[in-house]
Amino acid sequence: QVQLVESGGGLVQPGGSLTLSCAASDTIYLMGWYRRAPGKQRELVASVTSGGTTDYADFAEGRFTISRNNAKNTLDLQMSSLQPEDTAVYYCGARPKLRPNYYWGQGTQVTVSS
């Protein structure tokens, strides 16, 4: 069992920036950020493997940057040019290699509003 703890959510104005952080209790193959907006399903924002391979959703390309520190088991998501449609609960998720089951953090609210 891997525990994930997110931090860094909050209220930000349109066009602003925010960084989310996730701390994992152990090393794990895949770590990523996912979000669930009101009335929508949870979706991938960005993910990165322990080897450094990244995957970004189209809406995140060019605005968000994911990074991980394997030595510290931490994951960051730097978000810029935030828009109201980015408002959602953001979850840190992680999955072992060759296994389908994800571990999830408790989620952190990001609200983009003036």
N, C-alpha and C positions, 0 to 999 in steps of 0.2 A: 504494500500500500504506500502510495506516494502522496504526501500532503502538499497542497499548493496554496500559497497565500498571496493575494493581490493587494496592491496599494497604488495610490496616485490618482484615483478618479476625482471628479468634482465638476464645478460649473465653470465654463469658459465662454467667452464671447466669440461670435462668428469671426473666423480668420485667425483665431488664437491657436496656441499650442499647448500640449499636455503630454506628459510622459507617464506611462503605466509601468509598474514593476511587478514581477512575480518571483517569489522565492519557493524553490522546491526542496523537499526534505531529502531527496536523493537524486542521483544522476539518472536521467531517462532519455531515451532516444529522440523523441520528437516533442517539441514544446511549441505552443502557439497561442495566439490570441484569437478569440471568437467573440461575436457580439450578438445580442438579441434585442432588437428594437421592439417597441410596443406593437403588438399585433402581428409580429413576424417571427419566422423561425430563426433559430441560431445559425449564424453563418461564419465562415472563416474570414478572418481579417488578414492574418499572416502567420506563417509557421517557419520553424527552422529546425533542422536536424542537428544532432551532436557533431556531425561532420561539416556543418555550415551551409547546407543546401537550404535555400529559402523559397518560399512560395507566398505570393501576395494575391489578394483579391484585386480585381480590376479597379475598384474604387479606392484602394489603398496605394496603388502604384504611384510613385512620385510624391506622395504626401506623408506616408507613414514609413518608418524604418524599424525593423525588428532586429534585436541583437541579443545574444546570450553569452553568459560567462560560464563555461563548463566547470571551471575550478570552483566557482561559488554556487553553482546550480541556480543561477538567476537568469531572468528573462526580462527584457525591457521592450517597450513599444513607444517610440517617439512619434507623436502625431502633430502635424502642422496643417495650416489652412483648414481648420475644422469648420464644419458647416452644421446647421441644425439637423440635417439628415444623418449625421454621425451620432446623434443622441441615442444611447442604448446602454444596456448593462454589458460590460466587457468581462469576459471570462478567460482565465488562463486555463489551458488544457494541455494534457501531456499523455503520451502513449508509448509503451515499450515497443521495441522493434519486433516486427512480425506478429504482433498481437493487435486485435481490433479494438480492445476496450480502452476508453479514455479515463483518465482521472481529471477532476474538475475542481477549480477553486470556487469560492463562494460568490464571486462576481463583484465588480465595482462599477458604480453608476458614473457615466459621463453624460453631462448635459451641456449642449451648445445652444446658448440663448443670449439675446441682448437684454 
